[in-house]
């Protein structure tokens, strides 16, 4: 699968796979945890869920700035990993009598995810500066890692909730996944290509002033295309993330097909297929 691709692709594949494992464990049980642990009504659960996802998609603006101008992409991604690992621990330690830990955990995971994801995508693209023909195939492989992590996460959450009767174990598993992700990334980072503006050229980075200039007309066309795509995908993701809220609650309250098929289990099918 990785044949003919840069050596850094397997590093990013498994780093992202384990990060998505942790994130989609959270997505599979977040609403269920709020319902069973805190007893909140649907409106309150929806507010927390919405604000969390909003932060996940807004914070990449900060993550891009940190990666490009301050810390570099590798250091920013590593920092995001640590934030997520600690955030899952806070969630695991939260309870009805310790709601602040829940809020802190959600914030740390949202912040870590935001600054991590945006820099990971850049690092994948950087691998193909020399051989851009393989870039699309490289991103397809990278996205396979996303789907693998997202597929096994709800199965793990189902195992912990069914056989151990605990959502907290799932949070601990998510934290372990992030530790594995961080270790994979750290030990393999020498295989990556960075474009950090504040570093001296060591032969592995590609400063912005070496990149080919883009025609103004082409630049405007790309911006217009991106704006159109953004306008469309907003509605897609609004619908997509109902799987962690409305559809999860529907599965819990209105489906009784098999006793072992729990509400969080249904989130396995989308990434699998």
C-alpha positions, 0 to 999 in steps of 0.5 A: 500500500505504501510502495512508491510513496515517501517514507513519511506516509506510514508515519502520518497514516498510523499517527492519524489512525490512532488520533481518530481512534480517540476522537471517534470513541469520544464522538460515539459516547459523548452524548450517551455519557452526558445523558447517563452520567449527568442526566442532562436534557437534550437541549443541554446535551446539544449545546455542549455537543454543538459548542465542542464541534464548533471549537474543533472546526474553528481552532484550526485557524489558530493551529495553522498560524501556530504551525506556519509562524510560531512553533512549526507544523511538527511541534504544533501537531505534537502539542495538539496530541498532548492536549488531547491525551490530557483532555481524555484523562480529564473526561475519564476523571469527570463525574456528576460531582465533578462537572468542571473536569468534563468541561476542561476535558472537552476544551482540551480535546477540542483545542488539541484536535484543532491545532493537530489536524490542520498541520497533519494535512499540511505534512501529508502534502509536503511529502509530495513536493518532489513528486506531486503526481502521487499526492492524490493517492497519498491523501487517499491512503492517509484518509484510509487511516482516518477510516480505520481509526474511526471504524474500530473506535465505536467497536472498542466503545461498545466493548467497554460499555457492554462488558465492563459497563463503563464509559470512562474506560472508553475515555481511558482507551482514547487517551492511550490511543493518543499516547500511541499516536504521539509516540508514532509521530515522535519516533517517525518525525525525521521522515517528514518534510516541513515548511517552517518559516522560522527555521534555517534550511537544513535540507529537509524543509521547503521555505515559502520563498522557494515555492513557485509564484501563483498567477493572480488570476489563478489565485482568485479562481482557487479562492472562489472555488474554495468559498463555494466548496466551504458553503456546500460542505457546511451543510454536509457536516451539519448532517454528518455530525448528527450521527453523534447526537440525534441519531445516537439518541434515536438508536438508544431510544427507538431501536432494539434489534439485537441486545449487543448492538448498542447505540454507539455501535452504529457509528462503525458502519459509516467509516467501514463502508 
